[in-house]
Amino acid sequence: MNRSSEISVGQLHDKMASKEPLNLIDVREFPEFAAGRLPGARLIPLREIDRRGAEIDPTLPTYVFCRTGRRSAEAREKLLSLGFGEVRNVAGGIVAWQKAGYLLEKEARAPWSLERQVRVAAGSLVLLGALLAVLVEGRLVWLSAFVGAGLVFAGVTDFCGMSLLLARLPWNRPSNRADGRLECVRH
């Protein structure tokens, strides 16, 4: 990635401290955002950038981030294709921000991470398939095999369809109630 397309977390922290007007866009999914985000960040998941790009002020410098920088690099390219001028990827994402010791905001009642939800759902399906195969019908073992194949596919391709499905469930979406319950944490 071109160096001018990135900004370090230290440089971004300085810009935020100077109160310069800017767009700070978090392209992760809601459970990740709720569990810890940069102060003042706005959630627009990567899958919604094309549709919601008009919500971002194109006259301000825009900084996009995710967990490590992979999704935000893709979001940067999408915003540039939508006609945005200055769009920079936050190098290292939230992981680098945490390593630098900067404060994060987090929801007081954040949902479990999508990764944790996938482990619970996949494990439950495998267990259910095994129990049904033993207690009801042997051919139901294919449910466990199907889930196992899906996990292998997700590991090899880094694409997890189950997490995309889980992300759309009601508890993984921002609530409309704005109770203002945020915590600031240093990780």
C-alpha positions as CSV (number, residue, x, y, z in Angstrom):
1,M,0.0,0.0,0.0
2,N,1.2,3.5,-0.9
3,R,2.6,5.2,2.2
4,S,0.5,8.4,1.5
5,S,-2.6,6.2,1.7
6,E,-2.0,5.4,5.4
7,I,-1.7,7.3,8.6
8,S,-0.2,6.0,11.8
9,V,-2.2,5.8,15.0
10,G,0.1,8.3,16.6
11,Q,-0.5,10.8,13.8
12,L,-4.2,10.3,13.9
13,H,-4.3,10.6,17.7
14,D,-2.5,14.0,17.3
15,K,-5.1,15.1,14.7
16,M,-7.9,14.1,16.9
17,A,-6.4,15.9,19.9
18,S,-6.0,19.1,17.8
19,K,-9.8,19.0,17.2
20,E,-9.4,19.3,13.5
21,P,-12.7,18.5,11.7
22,L,-12.4,15.1,10.2
23,N,-14.4,11.9,9.3
24,L,-13.5,8.9,11.4
25,I,-15.1,5.8,9.9
26,D,-15.0,2.4,11.6
27,V,-15.7,-0.3,8.9
28,R,-16.0,-3.3,11.3
29,E,-19.3,-4.9,12.2
30,F,-21.4,-3.6,15.1
31,P,-20.3,-6.2,17.8
32,E,-16.6,-5.2,17.1
33,F,-17.5,-1.5,17.2
34,A,-19.5,-1.9,20.4
35,A,-16.7,-3.7,22.1
36,G,-14.1,-0.9,21.5
37,R,-13.8,2.0,19.1
38,L,-11.9,5.2,18.7
39,P,-13.6,8.1,20.4
40,G,-15.9,9.9,18.0
41,A,-15.8,7.2,15.4
42,R,-18.8,6.5,13.2
43,L,-19.8,3.0,12.3
44,I,-20.3,2.2,8.5
45,P,-19.5,-1.5,8.0
46,L,-17.4,-2.3,4.9
47,R,-20.4,-4.0,3.3
48,E,-22.4,-0.8,3.5
49,I,-19.8,1.7,2.3
50,D,-21.1,1.9,-1.3
51,R,-24.7,2.4,-0.1
52,R,-23.9,4.8,2.8
53,G,-21.0,6.8,1.3
54,A,-23.3,9.8,0.9
55,E,-23.5,10.1,4.7
56,I,-19.9,11.1,4.9
57,D,-18.8,14.7,4.3
58,P,-16.5,14.5,1.3
59,T,-15.0,18.0,2.1
60,L,-13.3,16.7,5.2
61,P,-10.3,14.4,5.4
62,T,-11.5,10.8,6.0
63,Y,-9.7,8.2,8.1
64,V,-11.0,4.6,7.9
65,F,-10.0,1.8,10.2
66,C,-10.9,-1.7,11.2
67,R,-9.3,-4.3,13.4
68,T,-5.9,-4.6,11.6
69,G,-6.2,-2.5,8.4
70,R,-7.3,-5.0,5.8
71,R,-11.0,-4.1,5.6
72,S,-10.3,-0.4,5.9
73,A,-7.8,-0.6,3.0
74,E,-10.7,-2.0,0.9
75,A,-13.1,0.7,2.2
76,R,-10.5,3.4,1.3
77,E,-10.5,2.2,-2.3
78,K,-14.3,2.2,-2.4
79,L,-14.5,5.8,-1.0
80,L,-11.9,6.9,-3.6
81,S,-14.0,5.4,-6.3
82,L,-17.1,7.3,-5.0
83,G,-15.1,10.5,-5.5
84,F,-13.7,11.2,-2.1
85,G,-10.5,13.2,-2.1
86,E,-8.4,12.6,1.0
87,V,-9.0,9.2,2.4
88,R,-6.4,7.5,4.6
89,N,-6.3,4.0,6.1
90,V,-5.3,3.9,9.8
91,A,-2.2,1.6,9.7
92,G,-2.6,-1.4,12.0
93,G,-6.2,-0.5,12.9
94,I,-7.7,-0.9,16.3
95,V,-5.0,-3.4,17.3
96,A,-2.3,-0.7,16.8
97,W,-4.4,1.9,18.6
98,Q,-4.7,-0.5,21.6
99,K,-0.9,-1.3,21.5
100,A,-0.2,2.4,21.7
101,G,-2.3,2.6,24.9
102,Y,-4.9,5.1,23.6
103,L,-8.4,5.2,25.0
104,L,-11.3,3.4,23.5
105,E,-15.0,3.9,23.9
106,K,-17.1,0.9,24.4
107,E,-20.8,0.1,24.9
108,A,-21.6,-0.8,28.4
109,R,-23.6,-3.9,27.1
110,A,-21.7,-4.9,24.0
111,P,-22.7,-8.1,22.3
112,W,-20.3,-11.0,22.1
113,S,-17.7,-10.8,19.3
114,L,-18.8,-12.4,16.0
115,E,-15.9,-14.9,16.3
116,R,-17.2,-16.0,19.7
117,Q,-20.8,-16.3,18.3
118,V,-19.6,-18.4,15.4
119,R,-17.7,-20.7,17.7
120,V,-20.9,-21.2,19.9
121,A,-23.2,-21.6,16.8
122,A,-20.8,-24.0,15.0
123,G,-20.1,-26.0,18.1
124,S,-23.8,-26.3,18.9
125,L,-24.6,-27.5,15.4
126,V,-21.8,-30.1,15.5
127,L,-23.0,-31.3,18.9
128,L,-26.6,-31.4,17.7
129,G,-25.7,-33.3,14.5
130,A,-23.7,-35.9,16.5
131,L,-26.5,-36.4,19.1
132,L,-29.2,-36.7,16.4
133,A,-27.0,-39.1,14.5
134,V,-26.6,-41.3,17.6
135,L,-30.2,-41.0,19.0
136,V,-32.4,-40.5,15.9
137,E,-30.9,-41.3,12.5
138,G,-27.3,-42.0,11.6
139,R,-27.4,-40.0,8.4
140,L,-27.9,-36.8,10.4
141,V,-24.1,-37.0,11.1
142,W,-23.9,-35.1,7.8
143,L,-25.0,-31.9,9.6
144,S,-21.8,-32.1,11.7
145,A,-19.8,-32.9,8.5
146,F,-21.3,-29.9,6.7
147,V,-20.5,-27.5,9.6
148,G,-17.0,-28.9,9.8
149,A,-16.5,-28.4,6.1
150,G,-17.7,-24.8,6.5
151,L,-15.2,-24.1,9.3
152,V,-12.4,-25.5,7.1
153,F,-13.5,-23.4,4.2
154,A,-13.6,-20.3,6.5
155,G,-10.1,-21.0,7.7
156,V,-8.6,-21.5,4.3
157,T,-10.4,-18.6,2.5
158,D,-10.8,-16.2,5.5
159,F,-14.5,-15.9,4.5
160,C,-17.0,-16.9,7.0
161,G,-20.6,-17.0,5.8
162,M,-21.9,-17.9,9.3
163,S,-20.5,-14.6,10.7
164,L,-22.2,-12.7,7.9
165,L,-25.5,-14.3,8.8
166,L,-25.0,-13.7,12.5
167,A,-24.0,-10.1,11.9
168,R,-27.6,-9.5,10.6
169,L,-29.3,-10.8,13.7
170,P,-31.1,-8.2,15.9
171,W,-28.6,-8.3,18.9
172,N,-25.7,-7.6,16.5
173,R,-27.2,-4.3,15.2
174,P,-27.0,-0.9,16.9
175,S,-30.1,-0.3,19.0
176,N,-32.3,2.7,18.4
177,R,-32.3,3.6,22.1
178,A,-29.5,6.1,22.8
179,D,-29.0,5.7,26.5
180,G,-25.5,7.2,26.2
181,R,-24.0,4.3,28.2
182,L,-20.4,4.3,27.1
183,E,-17.3,3.4,28.9
184,C,-13.8,4.6,28.2
185,V,-11.2,1.9,28.5
186,R,-7.5,1.7,28.0
187,H,-6.5,-1.8,26.7
